[in-house]
């Protein structure tokens, strides 16, 4: 499912930053439990929140979706 693929990609990129879910969620102004559910593929996340995540990771949207 696409939500799981996106969640896995986000988790992979976030772990490369060395930030915990909590610290990263704070950085981008997102609730930690919501962010955790995104990484687990349990949310149909909006494009606005996808952009927040990409900006927090300091990557483009195209890089976020690479290989998905």
Beta strands, then each sheet from edge to edge (+ up, - down):
end
